[in-house]
C-alpha cells in the first residue's frame, strides 16, 4: 500500500491538471465523453 499511494495520488493530480488546462480554451472540450 505504501508504494501504491504515491502512484495513485500522482495519477489523480495529473488528470485534474489536464482537465483544467484543456478546458481553459472555450473551443476545446476534454474529455469529450466519460466512460
PyMOL Python script that loads the backbone (N, CA, C, O; Angstrom):
from pymol import cmd

cmd.read_pdbstr("""\
ATOM      1  N   UNK A   1       0.835  -1.191   0.000  1.00  0.00           N
ATOM      2  CA  UNK A   1       0.000   0.000   0.000  1.00  0.00           C
ATOM      3  C   UNK A   1       0.879   1.253   0.000  1.00  0.00           C
ATOM      4  O   UNK A   1       0.492   2.286  -0.547  1.00  0.00           O
ATOM      5  N   UNK A   2       2.052   1.161   0.609  1.00  0.00           N
ATOM      6  CA  UNK A   2       2.938   2.330   0.686  1.00  0.00           C
ATOM      7  C   UNK A   2       3.409   2.769  -0.692  1.00  0.00           C
ATOM      8  O   UNK A   2       3.552   3.967  -0.941  1.00  0.00           O
ATOM      9  N   UNK A   3       3.654   1.812  -1.598  1.00  0.00           N
ATOM     10  CA  UNK A   3       4.124   2.155  -2.944  1.00  0.00           C
ATOM     11  C   UNK A   3       2.949   2.599  -3.822  1.00  0.00           C
ATOM     12  O   UNK A   3       3.118   3.455  -4.691  1.00  0.00           O
ATOM     13  N   UNK A   4       1.778   2.033  -3.606  1.00  0.00           N
ATOM     14  CA  UNK A   4       0.620   2.336  -4.443  1.00  0.00           C
ATOM     15  C   UNK A   4       0.062   3.741  -4.198  1.00  0.00           C
ATOM     16  O   UNK A   4      -0.433   4.375  -5.129  1.00  0.00           O
ATOM     17  N   UNK A   5       0.134   4.227  -2.978  1.00  0.00           N
ATOM     18  CA  UNK A   5      -0.460   5.523  -2.644  1.00  0.00           C
ATOM     19  C   UNK A   5       0.155   6.683  -3.421  1.00  0.00           C
ATOM     20  O   UNK A   5      -0.610   7.463  -3.987  1.00  0.00           O
ATOM     21  N   UNK A   6       1.481   6.862  -3.496  1.00  0.00           N
ATOM     22  CA  UNK A   6       2.015   7.996  -4.258  1.00  0.00           C
ATOM     23  C   UNK A   6       1.749   7.883  -5.758  1.00  0.00           C
ATOM     24  O   UNK A   6       1.582   8.899  -6.433  1.00  0.00           O
ATOM     25  N   UNK A   7       1.707   6.671  -6.281  1.00  0.00           N
ATOM     26  CA  UNK A   7       1.429   6.495  -7.709  1.00  0.00           C
ATOM     27  C   UNK A   7      -0.008   6.912  -8.010  1.00  0.00           C
ATOM     28  O   UNK A   7      -0.260   7.630  -8.978  1.00  0.00           O
ATOM     29  N   UNK A   8      -0.937   6.467  -7.192  1.00  0.00           N
ATOM     30  CA  UNK A   8      -2.338   6.810  -7.379  1.00  0.00           C
ATOM     31  C   UNK A   8      -2.560   8.307  -7.204  1.00  0.00           C
ATOM     32  O   UNK A   8      -3.292   8.919  -7.982  1.00  0.00           O
ATOM     33  N   UNK A   9      -1.942   8.896  -6.204  1.00  0.00           N
ATOM     34  CA  UNK A   9      -2.085  10.331  -5.957  1.00  0.00           C
ATOM     35  C   UNK A   9      -1.520  11.142  -7.125  1.00  0.00           C
ATOM     36  O   UNK A   9      -2.134  12.123  -7.545  1.00  0.00           O
ATOM     37  N   UNK A  10      -0.379  10.752  -7.645  1.00  0.00           N
ATOM     38  CA  UNK A  10       0.216  11.446  -8.777  1.00  0.00           C
ATOM     39  C   UNK A  10      -0.641  11.345 -10.029  1.00  0.00           C
ATOM     40  O   UNK A  10      -0.772  12.322 -10.765  1.00  0.00           O
ATOM     41  N   UNK A  11      -1.224  10.183 -10.281  1.00  0.00           N
ATOM     42  CA  UNK A  11      -2.085   9.998 -11.453  1.00  0.00           C
ATOM     43  C   UNK A  11      -3.343  10.850 -11.348  1.00  0.00           C
ATOM     44  O   UNK A  11      -3.771  11.448 -12.336  1.00  0.00           O
ATOM     45  N   UNK A  12      -3.934  10.910 -10.167  1.00  0.00           N
ATOM     46  CA  UNK A  12      -5.137  11.722  -9.966  1.00  0.00           C
ATOM     47  C   UNK A  12      -4.821  13.199 -10.155  1.00  0.00           C
ATOM     48  O   UNK A  12      -5.600  13.921 -10.778  1.00  0.00           O
ATOM     49  N   UNK A  13      -3.693  13.658  -9.629  1.00  0.00           N
ATOM     50  CA  UNK A  13      -3.302  15.065  -9.782  1.00  0.00           C
ATOM     51  C   UNK A  13      -3.058  15.400 -11.248  1.00  0.00           C
ATOM     52  O   UNK A  13      -3.457  16.470 -11.707  1.00  0.00           O
ATOM     53  N   UNK A  14      -2.411  14.507 -11.990  1.00  0.00           N
ATOM     54  CA  UNK A  14      -2.159  14.772 -13.418  1.00  0.00           C
ATOM     55  C   UNK A  14      -3.453  14.850 -14.219  1.00  0.00           C
ATOM     56  O   UNK A  14      -3.567  15.681 -15.120  1.00  0.00           O
ATOM     57  N   UNK A  15      -4.431  13.997 -13.908  1.00  0.00           N
ATOM     58  CA  UNK A  15      -5.712  14.044 -14.617  1.00  0.00           C
ATOM     59  C   UNK A  15      -6.452  15.339 -14.308  1.00  0.00           C
ATOM     60  O   UNK A  15      -7.032  15.946 -15.208  1.00  0.00           O
ATOM     61  N   UNK A  16      -6.441  15.766 -13.057  1.00  0.00           N
ATOM     62  CA  UNK A  16      -7.107  17.015 -12.682  1.00  0.00           C
ATOM     63  C   UNK A  16      -6.462  18.202 -13.392  1.00  0.00           C
ATOM     64  O   UNK A  16      -7.167  19.079 -13.890  1.00  0.00           O
ATOM     65  N   UNK A  17      -5.145  18.240 -13.444  1.00  0.00           N
ATOM     66  CA  UNK A  17      -4.442  19.329 -14.131  1.00  0.00           C
ATOM     67  C   UNK A  17      -4.745  19.294 -15.627  1.00  0.00           C
ATOM     68  O   UNK A  17      -4.958  20.347 -16.229  1.00  0.00           O
ATOM     69  N   UNK A  18      -4.771  18.117 -16.238  1.00  0.00           N
ATOM     70  CA  UNK A  18      -5.061  18.001 -17.675  1.00  0.00           C
ATOM     71  C   UNK A  18      -6.466  18.487 -17.992  1.00  0.00           C
ATOM     72  O   UNK A  18      -6.662  19.197 -18.979  1.00  0.00           O
ATOM     73  N   UNK A  19      -7.446  18.120 -17.178  1.00  0.00           N
ATOM     74  CA  UNK A  19      -8.828  18.567 -17.415  1.00  0.00           C
ATOM     75  C   UNK A  19      -8.911  20.079 -17.257  1.00  0.00           C
ATOM     76  O   UNK A  19      -9.573  20.743 -18.055  1.00  0.00           O
ATOM     77  N   UNK A  20      -8.261  20.630 -16.254  1.00  0.00           N
ATOM     78  CA  UNK A  20      -8.302  22.078 -16.022  1.00  0.00           C
ATOM     79  C   UNK A  20      -7.647  22.843 -17.166  1.00  0.00           C
ATOM     80  O   UNK A  20      -8.222  23.809 -17.668  1.00  0.00           O
ATOM     81  N   UNK A  21      -6.461  22.429 -17.584  1.00  0.00           N
ATOM     82  CA  UNK A  21      -5.724  23.139 -18.644  1.00  0.00           C
ATOM     83  C   UNK A  21      -6.459  23.037 -19.978  1.00  0.00           C
ATOM     84  O   UNK A  21      -6.547  24.021 -20.713  1.00  0.00           O
ATOM     85  N   UNK A  22      -6.983  21.865 -20.294  1.00  0.00           N
ATOM     86  CA  UNK A  22      -7.648  21.693 -21.581  1.00  0.00           C
ATOM     87  C   UNK A  22      -9.008  22.373 -21.643  1.00  0.00           C
ATOM     88  O   UNK A  22      -9.520  22.600 -22.739  1.00  0.00           O
ATOM     89  N   UNK A  23      -9.604  22.702 -20.516  1.00  0.00           N
ATOM     90  CA  UNK A  23     -10.893  23.391 -20.533  1.00  0.00           C
ATOM     91  C   UNK A  23     -10.751  24.900 -20.383  1.00  0.00           C
ATOM     92  O   UNK A  23     -11.763  25.592 -20.277  1.00  0.00           O
ATOM     93  N   UNK A  24      -9.540  25.429 -20.369  1.00  0.00           N
ATOM     94  CA  UNK A  24      -9.361  26.875 -20.306  1.00  0.00           C
ATOM     95  C   UNK A  24      -9.813  27.538 -21.604  1.00  0.00           C
ATOM     96  O   UNK A  24     -10.397  28.622 -21.576  1.00  0.00           O
ATOM     97  N   UNK A  25      -9.550  26.902 -22.731  1.00  0.00           N
ATOM     98  CA  UNK A  25      -9.957  27.430 -24.032  1.00  0.00           C
ATOM     99  C   UNK A  25     -11.434  27.102 -24.272  1.00  0.00           C
ATOM    100  O   UNK A  25     -11.847  25.967 -24.032  1.00  0.00           O
ATOM    101  N   UNK A  26     -12.237  28.058 -24.736  1.00  0.00           N
ATOM    102  CA  UNK A  26     -13.677  27.789 -24.901  1.00  0.00           C
ATOM    103  C   UNK A  26     -14.012  26.815 -26.031  1.00  0.00           C
ATOM    104  O   UNK A  26     -15.069  26.184 -25.997  1.00  0.00           O
ATOM    105  N   UNK A  27     -13.133  26.680 -27.032  1.00  0.00           N
ATOM    106  CA  UNK A  27     -13.457  25.780 -28.139  1.00  0.00           C
ATOM    107  C   UNK A  27     -12.859  24.388 -27.975  1.00  0.00           C
ATOM    108  O   UNK A  27     -12.976  23.565 -28.883  1.00  0.00           O
ATOM    109  N   UNK A  28     -12.227  24.108 -26.854  1.00  0.00           N
ATOM    110  CA  UNK A  28     -11.713  22.760 -26.564  1.00  0.00           C
ATOM    111  C   UNK A  28     -12.558  22.150 -25.464  1.00  0.00           C
ATOM    112  O   UNK A  28     -12.986  22.836 -24.536  1.00  0.00           O
ATOM    113  N   UNK A  29     -12.792  20.856 -25.579  1.00  0.00           N
ATOM    114  CA  UNK A  29     -13.646  20.170 -24.609  1.00  0.00           C
ATOM    115  C   UNK A  29     -13.017  18.828 -24.281  1.00  0.00           C
ATOM    116  O   UNK A  29     -13.102  17.893 -25.078  1.00  0.00           O
ATOM    117  N   UNK A  30     -12.386  18.721 -23.120  1.00  0.00           N
ATOM    118  CA  UNK A  30     -11.724  17.487 -22.710  1.00  0.00           C
ATOM    119  C   UNK A  30     -12.208  17.094 -21.331  1.00  0.00           C
ATOM    120  O   UNK A  30     -12.256  17.964 -20.461  1.00  0.00           O
ATOM    121  N   UNK A  31     -12.555  15.904 -21.077  1.00  0.00           N
ATOM    122  CA  UNK A  31     -12.775  14.816 -22.016  1.00  0.00           C
ATOM    123  C   UNK A  31     -14.133  14.980 -22.696  1.00  0.00           C
ATOM    124  O   UNK A  31     -15.080  15.490 -22.098  1.00  0.00           O
ATOM    125  N   UNK A  32     -14.214  14.549 -23.935  1.00  0.00           N
ATOM    126  CA  UNK A  32     -15.462  14.691 -24.676  1.00  0.00           C
ATOM    127  C   UNK A  32     -16.535  13.771 -24.087  1.00  0.00           C
ATOM    128  O   UNK A  32     -17.692  14.169 -23.949  1.00  0.00           O
ATOM    129  N   UNK A  33     -16.148  12.547 -23.743  1.00  0.00           N
ATOM    130  CA  UNK A  33     -17.081  11.585 -23.138  1.00  0.00           C
ATOM    131  C   UNK A  33     -16.380  10.887 -21.989  1.00  0.00           C
ATOM    132  O   UNK A  33     -15.226  10.481 -22.125  1.00  0.00           O
ATOM    133  N   UNK A  34     -17.052  10.742 -20.867  1.00  0.00           N
ATOM    134  CA  UNK A  34     -16.564   9.919 -19.761  1.00  0.00           C
ATOM    135  C   UNK A  34     -17.118   8.522 -19.979  1.00  0.00           C
ATOM    136  O   UNK A  34     -18.239   8.369 -20.464  1.00  0.00           O
ATOM    137  N   UNK A  35     -16.364   7.523 -19.635  1.00  0.00           N
ATOM    138  CA  UNK A  35     -16.813   6.136 -19.840  1.00  0.00           C
ATOM    139  C   UNK A  35     -17.894   5.764 -18.866  1.00  0.00           C
ATOM    140  O   UNK A  35     -18.388   4.637 -18.895  1.00  0.00           O
TER     141      UNK A  35
END
""", "prot")
cmd.dss("prot")
cmd.show_as("cartoon", "prot")
cmd.util.cbc("prot")
cmd.orient("prot")
